[in-house]
Structures are given as structure tokens and as C-alpha cells.
Amino acid sequence: MATAVILSPEEYTRLSEIEENHILLAEACERLEKNENSHRIPMADVMARHGITQEELDQMEDIAIG
């Protein structure tokens, strides 16, 4: 049984992000399952309501939240 693992900081960050993404995906799947029969608004409708175009979204930079 291993008692220690040596990783570079970059590899640790990469693995941590993979774990975080997995947790977020599981949470999203659970929420979708719970709300399976609820009313949904298509993304295109939300964007139109707020005057947002797909081109504007494509031009935005990614941001880190947290």
C-alpha cells in the first residue's frame, strides 16, 4: 500500500481540476435527473430575452470562478 506519491505542481493541479470537473458533472447530472419533468427555457430564448448573441459568447474569454 502506497503511503506517499510525488507529483509535480503542474500534475497535481491537472489532477485536481479533473477531480473538480468530475464532481461538478455528477452534481449537474443529479440536478438534471431531479428536474426531469420541470419546465425548461431553451438557451436561445434566454439569450434573445437578454439581447445576447452566440457570437458575443464565442468572443468572451474564459474566467475562473472560485
mmCIF file of the C-alpha atoms, coordinates in Angstrom:
data_MODEL
# 
_entry.id   MODEL 
# 
loop_
_atom_site.group_PDB 
_atom_site.id 
_atom_site.type_symbol 
_atom_site.label_atom_id 
_atom_site.label_alt_id 
_atom_site.label_comp_id 
_atom_site.label_asym_id 
_atom_site.label_entity_id 
_atom_site.label_seq_id 
_atom_site.pdbx_PDB_ins_code 
_atom_site.Cartn_x 
_atom_site.Cartn_y 
_atom_site.Cartn_z 
_atom_site.occupancy 
_atom_site.B_iso_or_equiv 
_atom_site.pdbx_formal_charge 
_atom_site.auth_seq_id 
_atom_site.auth_comp_id 
_atom_site.auth_asym_id 
_atom_site.auth_atom_id 
_atom_site.pdbx_PDB_model_num 
ATOM 1  C CA . MET A 1 1  ? 0.000   0.000  0.000   1.00 0.00 ? 1  MET A CA 1 
ATOM 2  C CA . ALA A 1 2  ? 1.404   3.387  -1.048  1.00 0.00 ? 2  ALA A CA 1 
ATOM 3  C CA . THR A 1 3  ? 1.890   5.951  1.688   1.00 0.00 ? 3  THR A CA 1 
ATOM 4  C CA . ALA A 1 4  ? 3.116   8.835  -0.468  1.00 0.00 ? 4  ALA A CA 1 
ATOM 5  C CA . VAL A 1 5  ? 3.045   9.997  -4.065  1.00 0.00 ? 5  VAL A CA 1 
ATOM 6  C CA . ILE A 1 6  ? 5.367   12.535 -5.610  1.00 0.00 ? 6  ILE A CA 1 
ATOM 7  C CA . LEU A 1 7  ? 3.854   14.782 -8.268  1.00 0.00 ? 7  LEU A CA 1 
ATOM 8  C CA . SER A 1 8  ? 4.928   17.970 -9.937  1.00 0.00 ? 8  SER A CA 1 
ATOM 9  C CA . PRO A 1 9  ? 2.815   21.005 -9.015  1.00 0.00 ? 9  PRO A CA 1 
ATOM 10 C CA . GLU A 1 10 ? 1.513   21.059 -12.595 1.00 0.00 ? 10 GLU A CA 1 
ATOM 11 C CA . GLU A 1 11 ? 0.392   17.427 -12.456 1.00 0.00 ? 11 GLU A CA 1 
ATOM 12 C CA . TYR A 1 12 ? -1.237  17.970 -9.058  1.00 0.00 ? 12 TYR A CA 1 
ATOM 13 C CA . THR A 1 13 ? -3.148  20.956 -10.459 1.00 0.00 ? 13 THR A CA 1 
ATOM 14 C CA . ARG A 1 14 ? -4.189  18.967 -13.540 1.00 0.00 ? 14 ARG A CA 1 
ATOM 15 C CA . LEU A 1 15 ? -5.458  16.055 -11.457 1.00 0.00 ? 15 LEU A CA 1 
ATOM 16 C CA . SER A 1 16 ? -7.239  18.389 -9.036  1.00 0.00 ? 16 SER A CA 1 
ATOM 17 C CA . GLU A 1 17 ? -9.050  20.058 -11.925 1.00 0.00 ? 17 GLU A CA 1 
ATOM 18 C CA . ILE A 1 18 ? -10.107 16.666 -13.310 1.00 0.00 ? 18 ILE A CA 1 
ATOM 19 C CA . GLU A 1 19 ? -11.490 15.715 -9.894  1.00 0.00 ? 19 GLU A CA 1 
ATOM 20 C CA . GLU A 1 20 ? -13.338 19.032 -9.572  1.00 0.00 ? 20 GLU A CA 1 
ATOM 21 C CA . ASN A 1 21 ? -14.828 18.650 -13.058 1.00 0.00 ? 21 ASN A CA 1 
ATOM 22 C CA . HIS A 1 22 ? -15.979 15.130 -12.208 1.00 0.00 ? 22 HIS A CA 1 
ATOM 23 C CA . ILE A 1 23 ? -17.698 16.362 -9.036  1.00 0.00 ? 23 ILE A CA 1 
ATOM 24 C CA . LEU A 1 24 ? -19.391 19.199 -10.940 1.00 0.00 ? 24 LEU A CA 1 
ATOM 25 C CA . LEU A 1 25 ? -20.545 16.822 -13.684 1.00 0.00 ? 25 LEU A CA 1 
ATOM 26 C CA . ALA A 1 26 ? -22.021 14.415 -11.138 1.00 0.00 ? 26 ALA A CA 1 
ATOM 27 C CA . GLU A 1 27 ? -23.821 17.315 -9.432  1.00 0.00 ? 27 GLU A CA 1 
ATOM 28 C CA . ALA A 1 28 ? -25.184 18.573 -12.770 1.00 0.00 ? 28 ALA A CA 1 
ATOM 29 C CA . CYS A 1 29 ? -26.416 15.087 -13.708 1.00 0.00 ? 29 CYS A CA 1 
ATOM 30 C CA . GLU A 1 30 ? -28.140 14.745 -10.332 1.00 0.00 ? 30 GLU A CA 1 
ATOM 31 C CA . ARG A 1 31 ? -29.859 18.111 -10.737 1.00 0.00 ? 31 ARG A CA 1 
ATOM 32 C CA . LEU A 1 32 ? -30.995 17.247 -14.268 1.00 0.00 ? 32 LEU A CA 1 
ATOM 33 C CA . GLU A 1 33 ? -32.416 13.962 -13.029 1.00 0.00 ? 33 GLU A CA 1 
ATOM 34 C CA . LYS A 1 34 ? -34.276 15.658 -10.169 1.00 0.00 ? 34 LYS A CA 1 
ATOM 35 C CA . ASN A 1 35 ? -35.741 18.260 -12.543 1.00 0.00 ? 35 ASN A CA 1 
ATOM 36 C CA . GLU A 1 36 ? -36.524 15.890 -15.393 1.00 0.00 ? 36 GLU A CA 1 
ATOM 37 C CA . ASN A 1 37 ? -40.208 16.833 -15.597 1.00 0.00 ? 37 ASN A CA 1 
ATOM 38 C CA . SER A 1 38 ? -39.881 20.531 -14.776 1.00 0.00 ? 38 SER A CA 1 
ATOM 39 C CA . HIS A 1 39 ? -40.385 23.408 -17.220 1.00 0.00 ? 39 HIS A CA 1 
ATOM 40 C CA . ARG A 1 40 ? -37.252 24.378 -19.116 1.00 0.00 ? 40 ARG A CA 1 
ATOM 41 C CA . ILE A 1 41 ? -36.448 27.501 -21.092 1.00 0.00 ? 41 ILE A CA 1 
ATOM 42 C CA . PRO A 1 42 ? -34.269 26.973 -24.167 1.00 0.00 ? 42 PRO A CA 1 
ATOM 43 C CA . MET A 1 43 ? -30.897 28.743 -24.071 1.00 0.00 ? 43 MET A CA 1 
ATOM 44 C CA . ALA A 1 44 ? -31.741 30.574 -27.318 1.00 0.00 ? 44 ALA A CA 1 
ATOM 45 C CA . ASP A 1 45 ? -34.818 32.083 -25.645 1.00 0.00 ? 45 ASP A CA 1 
ATOM 46 C CA . VAL A 1 46 ? -32.816 33.258 -22.627 1.00 0.00 ? 46 VAL A CA 1 
ATOM 47 C CA . MET A 1 47 ? -30.162 34.782 -24.870 1.00 0.00 ? 47 MET A CA 1 
ATOM 48 C CA . ALA A 1 48 ? -32.781 36.537 -27.013 1.00 0.00 ? 48 ALA A CA 1 
ATOM 49 C CA . ARG A 1 49 ? -34.566 37.871 -23.921 1.00 0.00 ? 49 ARG A CA 1 
ATOM 50 C CA . HIS A 1 50 ? -31.319 39.432 -22.680 1.00 0.00 ? 50 HIS A CA 1 
ATOM 51 C CA . GLY A 1 51 ? -30.015 40.564 -26.069 1.00 0.00 ? 51 GLY A CA 1 
ATOM 52 C CA . ILE A 1 52 ? -27.028 38.198 -26.085 1.00 0.00 ? 52 ILE A CA 1 
ATOM 53 C CA . THR A 1 53 ? -25.761 36.655 -29.313 1.00 0.00 ? 53 THR A CA 1 
ATOM 54 C CA . GLN A 1 54 ? -23.799 33.441 -29.742 1.00 0.00 ? 54 GLN A CA 1 
ATOM 55 C CA . GLU A 1 55 ? -21.051 35.478 -31.406 1.00 0.00 ? 55 GLU A CA 1 
ATOM 56 C CA . GLU A 1 56 ? -20.699 37.588 -28.243 1.00 0.00 ? 56 GLU A CA 1 
ATOM 57 C CA . LEU A 1 57 ? -20.389 34.442 -26.140 1.00 0.00 ? 57 LEU A CA 1 
ATOM 58 C CA . ASP A 1 58 ? -17.811 32.949 -28.503 1.00 0.00 ? 58 ASP A CA 1 
ATOM 59 C CA . GLN A 1 59 ? -15.669 36.102 -28.236 1.00 0.00 ? 59 GLN A CA 1 
ATOM 60 C CA . MET A 1 60 ? -15.622 36.143 -24.429 1.00 0.00 ? 60 MET A CA 1 
ATOM 61 C CA . GLU A 1 61 ? -12.590 34.921 -22.533 1.00 0.00 ? 61 GLU A CA 1 
ATOM 62 C CA . ASP A 1 62 ? -12.910 32.085 -20.042 1.00 0.00 ? 62 ASP A CA 1 
ATOM 63 C CA . ILE A 1 63 ? -12.863 33.141 -16.401 1.00 0.00 ? 63 ILE A CA 1 
ATOM 64 C CA . ALA A 1 64 ? -12.153 31.200 -13.237 1.00 0.00 ? 64 ALA A CA 1 
ATOM 65 C CA . ILE A 1 65 ? -14.841 31.265 -10.583 1.00 0.00 ? 65 ILE A CA 1 
ATOM 66 C CA . GLY A 1 66 ? -13.986 30.229 -7.104  1.00 0.00 ? 66 GLY A CA 1 
# 
